[in-house]
Every structure is written in C-alpha cells, then in structure tokens.
Amino acid sequence: MFNDFALLLSGGMLIVLALGRLDEIAGAYLRLVGLMTLALTSLALAWPLLSRGGGNASGNTVRLFISGAAALGAVGVILSAAADRKRWVRAGAAFGGCAGISAVCFPLTPSAPTASAGLFAEIIPPLHALGIITQALLLGAVTCAWLLGHAYLTATRMTIAPLQRFGTILLTTHFARTGFVAATLATAFVHARSAARPLWTEITTLDAVVLIMRLGVGILVAGVFTFMTRDCIRRRSTQSATGILYFNSALIYLGELSALHLTRITGTPW
C-alpha cells in the first residue's frame, strides 16, 4: 500500500509540474520537486526488494521496470532545472509522471474476492484505472501547491500566476475525485441489490471507521479547505493559502491512504 502511495504521489507531482507555468517558477523549486519525486520513486523501487514475499515475480519485474522509468523522468527534471532548460523539465516531468502512474495501474485486476462477482467485475478494471489517475493528480496537486506556497518565502520575485495554476488544478482534481467516489458508491449500492455476497460484507467495524474517515475527512473536509485555498489565492494572499494547504495536504494524504486500504480489502476503488 505504501509502495503504491509513493508512486502515486511522485507520479502525480510530476504530471502537475508538467502542467504548471514553468517559465515563471524558480529553478530551486523545480529541483526540489525533482529531488522529492526521485526519493519517492526510489523508495517504491526498493520496497519490493526489502519486503517479504514479492507476489507475482513477472508482475513485479514489469512494475520495477516502469518505476525505473519514472525515476529517470525525475532525474531528467533535476538535470534540466539545473541547466535552466524549462522545456526539457516539462518533458521529463510528463514522462516520469506517466510512468509512475502506469506502474500503479499494473496490474489493474484486483485480487479481492468481490472483484469477481457478476457485472461488477467487468467495470472494476476501468474504475481502478480512473481512480488511480484521479488519486495521483489530487495528491500531486496539493503537494506541488504547498511546496510552491512555501517557495514564495524565499523566491520573492515569483508572480502569483504559478500558484493560481496549481490552485485551479487542485480544485479541478478534487471535483473529479469527489465525482469518482460518488460513482463508486452508486455502483456498490447497485451491486449490493443483486449480489449474493454484497460488497459491505467485506468491511469490518474498523474498516467502516476508515470509510467514514475517507469520505468525511478526505473528501468533505478537504473540499472545504480546497475552496478556502482558492479564495486566498484569488485575494493574492500566498501566506494564508500556504498555511491552509499544509493542513489540507494532511487531510488529503489521510483520505487517500484510507482509500488504498479500502481498495485492498474490498477489491473496489475508493
């Protein structure tokens, strides 16, 4: 689970960086994002080697290869930022981000028993792919935003435009993530009406608490802080926006870790 989280976070950060206004962002910030994503990807690469039991060997080999491509993308960001080649920074970030997210998408088919029940099984793989993409973008958007907000403390010549772009991406991805979770809940309820073993039978009392935390904290409360961040950015208050982003990132991280846990025990993307 933590291996997936590291890849999702690094891949999402690189994709969001590629969508940013790089010409107006300080080079030190670009190098910092490159170093963070390289560290996260390296952790994801080392995790299967350090953990006991590796699962499917061929699957792990492919996943390690794709994760290695993500690490190369992060290295490309660092080197391009050091050489002040913003165009190559965008290319390296796009390549590394797509590779990192693809590594989590492989394999798409979950192993939980509920994933093999009726029509629900046919829509789970595309749901997983869509969930992974929205999850990575949300994690990347909030992380890139608070890192950039912090960078304004030292890079005082940066304009507000890059933070506005990241704020827009954060708001858009939060809307997309909320819509995805709503679609998952609707699908689960439809499935529960006809399945011999409904999805809810896989959830214990502790998992129900995790589900409440995922929906209440990771979606609803985080959504409120996302709107507050957007308002602060609109008023050009970078320090207030950064403070809210610090707290909001913790909520989103907690919510997405809860989502990964629920996906692992139910076979359904949350």
Sequence and secondary structure as in RCSB ss.txt:
>XXXX:A:sequence
MFNDFALLLSGGMLIVLALGRLDEIAGAYLRLVGLMTLALTSLALAWPLLSRGGGNASGNTVRLFISGAAALGAV
GVILSAAADRKRWVRAGAAFGGCAGISAVCFPLTPSAPTASAGLFAEIIPPLHALGIITQALLLGAVTCAWLLGH
AYLTATRMTIAPLQRFGTILLTTHFARTGFVAATLATAFVHARSAARPLWTEITTLDAVVLIMRLGVGILVAGVF
TFMTRDCIRRRSTQSATGILYFNSALIYLGELSALHLTRITGTPW
>XXXX:A:secstr
 HHHHHHHHHHHHHHHHHHS GGGS HHHHHHHHHHHHHHHHHHHHHHHHSS  S HHHHHHHHHHHHHHHHHHH
HHHHHHHTT HHHHHHHHHHHHHHHHHHHHSS S  SGGGGSTTHHHHHHHHHHHHHHHHHHHHHHHHHHHHHHH
HTTT TT  SHHHHHHHHHHHHHHHHHHHHHHHHHHHHHHHHHH SS GGGG  HHHHHHHHHHHIIIIIIHHHH
HHHHHHHHHTT HHHHHHHHHHHHHHHHHHHHHHHHHHHHHSS  
